[in-house]
Amino acid sequence: MKVKLKSGDREIEVDGSKVEVDQLLEHWWNRLTRHESGKGPAPENMAARPTAKRKSAQPRNTNDDDESDFDPIPITHAIKEDGQHAVYQTHILHKKNIFNKIALVCIHADKALTSGEIAKTLRALDIKADQGNISNALKTNSDKFLSTAARKQGGGSPPKYKLTSQARVEFEAWLADQE
């Protein structure tokens, strides 16, 4: 008689007479149940694997309460009321290039903005905008932005970003070519 049992990543295969197989399986079952109930030591070959302790995940706050004193509506209105709004729609807002979306918001803002404020403004324009993606795009294009501080993870006040004058000129020239 041949018996093969699997449990998770463990496997046992027994080949012998029915009586031998029953005795061996009963022996292993007793050792296993005694170990699981805490009545005895674990069998040598069934020692527990070391497991890494996981950090509990901190949920990201995606509410519009971030930077609660920031109001995206003036920037949103400035973009929507601009004479080039149709160009913005076809060549920036409905395209995948996140840098152009960030640059569009920045050229209509009176002051430097955080990644959260930029995301909030884009969401006010009904554009899907994840703060993490915006932050990564700002990092990738860091040579085109002036920032108030170095990026850092967690606490503290987040850095604010503003287009450099060269990046502003290049973006506006690209935008003029799109008309």
C-alpha positions, 0 to 999 in steps of 0.5 A: 500500500502506498499513501501520500499526504500533503498539508501546506508545504509538508508532505509524507509518503508511506509505502508498506503493508496496510498495518504498517501504514496505519501505525506510522500515520497514527504515530505521526498524527499523535505527534502532530496533534500533541505539538499543536495542542502544546502537550509536547515538543515538535518533531525535529523535521517539523520545526517551525520556520522563522518568520519575519515580523511584519509592520502593520500597514499605515493606511494612506489618507486619500481624503481631500482633508489633506492640506485642509487650508488649501482651496483648489477652486481658484486654480481650477477656475483659472484653468477652466476660464483660460482661452486655451482650455480646449488645448489643455483638455486635448493635449494635457488633461486627457493624456497620460503624461503626469508632468504636463498636468503638474506643470499646467497646475503650477503655471496657474498657481500664484505660489509654490504647491505641495504634491498633495495640493497639486493632486487636490487641484487635479481632482477638482478638475475631475482628473484622476490624480494619485498623490504618490504618482505626482510625488514620483513625477516631481522626483523624476523631473526634479531639475524642472522644479524649485523646492522649499525643502528636500523630499522626506518620508513621513511627518514634517511639513512637505516641500512645496514645488514651483516650476523653474523659469526655464521649465515654464518657458519650455512648457509654454513654448510646447503648449503654443506648438499644440494650438 
